[in-house]
Amino acid sequence: MNIEREIKTLQQEVETIKTRNQRVEADKAWETSLTRNIFIAVVTFILAYVLMLLITESQPLGKALVGSILYLLSTQTYGILKKWWLKKRKI
């Protein structure tokens, strides 16, 4: 009976780990998703544009757009840089 209890406990632990792994995988997918990156870029653009209007900066549209575009470029090149770095380290 002791072995059966241990097996049941191990099965429960495995299920807990599987559930956690699914949650972690979903979080990772969200962190690297294009939807998230575009949302952040759009919000950044809007906030930067409004701020520049408030401080009467010249050419607020273009200046706000530059920051958002650079953010998108940096997030899209991250995967390429990571692959290169891992290959270089032979991991």
Buried (B, 14 or more C-beta within 10 A) or exposed (E): EEEEEEEEEEEEEEEEEEEEEEEEEEEEEEEEEEEEBBEBBEEBBEEBBEEBEEEEEEEBEEBBBEBBEEBBEEBEEEEEEEEEEEEEEEE
